Amino acid sequence: MPPREETFDALYNLNKHAKKYAELGTKNYRKGKKTTAKANSNKKKALYAVKERVLAELLDAVDWIEIHEIDGRDFYCLYFQDGEWSFHTPVENLDITDDRVTTHEVLDEFEKTSEKDRSSNSLKASLLYIESEFGVNANNHLPGQYLWYGSNRHFIGWKYLGETGDDSDEGSLDDW
């Protein structure tokens, strides 16, 4: 059965929110808010990991694959539904054979944006959909689910997905 439109919409939302967390992480780090920046960075990493897990499951549904070199780094660009949807991911993150790649091109101009212009769904709706359809919980992909702020430990994941996984790496500020 081919992937549903909701799957691509959810991936699109994860991607946009991951970019937003990246922007917030940078901004908070520059402001000296290192714990908040670390939380933003961990959430970004978790969303990209979820996206890659789902893309790996959708490889049989890909219409075509290109390699795009962006800022000196190679990314697969996977196209679905006759090019209606496309997603980039670093080439080292998916196991794709060379014979599936149609072109390799250098993109001199590639604008990453967190602006959503295609979906009205929330991140919560997208994460719950991905968990329901693919069994992938974003909290399991956080590098650390807890961070210390002063003497208090805070869960930084998405509470509606539950606190799961190992919290042994609690991401102290010594990591920065």
C-alpha positions in Angstrom: 0.0 0.0 0.0 1.5 3.4 -1.0 2.1 5.9 1.8 -0.7 8.2 2.7 -0.7 12.0 2.2 -0.8 12.3 6.0 2.6 10.6 6.2 4.2 13.2 3.9 2.5 16.0 5.8 3.8 14.7 9.1 7.3 14.4 7.7 7.1 18.0 6.4 6.0 19.2 9.8 8.8 17.3 11.6 11.3 18.9 9.2 10.0 22.4 9.7 10.0 22.1 13.4 13.5 20.6 13.5 14.7 23.6 11.6 12.9 25.9 14.1 14.6 24.1 17.0 17.9 24.6 15.2 17.2 28.3 14.9 16.1 28.6 18.5 19.1 26.6 19.7 21.5 29.0 18.0 19.6 32.0 19.2 19.5 30.8 22.8 23.1 29.8 22.9 24.1 33.2 21.7 22.0 34.8 24.5 23.8 32.6 27.0 20.8 30.4 27.7 22.8 27.2 27.3 20.3 24.8 29.0 17.5 26.0 26.7 19.9 25.8 23.7 20.8 22.2 24.6 17.1 21.3 24.9 16.4 22.9 21.5 19.4 21.0 20.0 18.2 17.6 21.5 14.7 18.1 20.1 16.1 19.0 16.7 18.2 15.8 16.6 15.2 13.7 17.7 13.0 15.1 15.0 15.6 14.5 12.3 16.1 10.9 13.6 12.4 10.2 13.4 12.2 11.6 9.9 15.1 9.4 8.8 13.5 6.3 10.4 10.3 6.9 8.6 12.1 7.7 5.3 14.0 4.4 5.6 10.6 2.6 5.8 9.3 4.5 2.7 12.3 3.7 0.4 10.2 1.3 -1.7 7.7 4.1 -2.4 10.3 6.6 -3.6 9.8 7.8 -7.2 13.4 8.9 -7.7 16.4 9.9 -5.7 19.0 12.6 -6.4 22.1 13.6 -4.5 22.4 17.3 -3.8 25.6 18.8 -2.6 24.7 21.6 -0.2 27.5 23.6 1.4 30.0 20.9 0.6 28.0 18.0 2.1 26.0 15.4 0.2 22.3 14.8 0.8 19.9 12.4 -0.7 16.8 14.1 -2.0 14.0 11.6 -2.0 11.0 12.4 -4.2 7.5 11.0 -3.7 4.2 11.2 -5.4 5.6 12.4 -8.8 7.7 15.0 -7.1 4.9 16.5 -5.0 6.9 15.8 -1.9 10.7 15.7 -1.4 12.9 15.3 1.6 16.7 15.8 2.1 18.7 13.6 4.4 22.5 13.2 4.8 23.7 10.3 2.6 25.3 8.6 5.6 21.9 8.3 7.2 20.2 6.0 4.7 21.4 2.8 3.0 20.7 3.5 -0.7 22.6 1.8 -3.5 24.2 4.0 -6.2 21.9 2.5 -9.0 18.9 4.2 -7.4 20.4 7.6 -7.7 19.4 9.5 -10.9 21.5 12.6 -10.6 24.2 14.3 -8.5 24.2 18.1 -8.5 25.7 20.9 -6.6 23.1 23.4 -5.2 24.7 26.8 -5.0 21.5 28.3 -3.6 19.5 26.3 -1.1 17.4 28.2 1.5 16.6 26.3 4.7 13.5 27.7 6.2 11.4 26.9 9.2 8.4 28.7 7.7 5.5 26.4 7.1 3.6 27.2 3.9 2.1 23.8 3.2 0.5 22.4 6.3 -1.8 23.5 9.1 -1.1 20.4 11.3 0.6 20.8 14.6 3.8 19.1 15.7 1.8 17.2 18.2 -0.6 15.8 15.6 2.4 14.9 13.4 4.3 13.1 16.2 1.2 11.2 17.4 0.5 10.2 13.8 4.1 8.9 13.2 4.0 7.0 16.5 0.6 5.5 15.6 1.5 4.6 12.0 5.2 3.7 12.3 5.7 2.9 16.0 8.4 5.6 16.2 8.4 7.7 19.4 10.4 10.9 19.2 11.2 10.8 22.9 13.2 7.6 22.2 15.4 9.6 19.8 16.4 12.4 22.2 20.1 12.3 23.0 19.0 13.0 26.6 15.5 13.3 27.9 16.4 15.3 30.9 18.5 18.4 31.5 19.5 20.0 34.7 18.7 23.6 35.4 20.2 24.6 38.6 19.5 21.8 41.0 16.3 20.8 39.2 16.0 18.1 36.6 13.6 18.7 33.7 12.1 16.4 31.1 12.7 18.1 27.7 10.7 15.7 25.5 7.1 15.8 24.3 5.0 14.9 27.4 2.1 13.7 25.3 4.4 10.9 24.0 5.4 9.8 27.5 8.7 9.7 29.2 10.5 6.7 27.7 14.0 5.3 27.2 17.2 5.7 29.2 17.8 8.9 31.1 21.3 8.1 32.2 22.7 10.8 29.9 21.1 13.8 31.5 23.0 16.3 29.4 24.8 18.5 31.9 26.1 21.8 30.8 29.6 20.3 30.9 28.7 19.0 27.4 28.8 22.6 26.1 
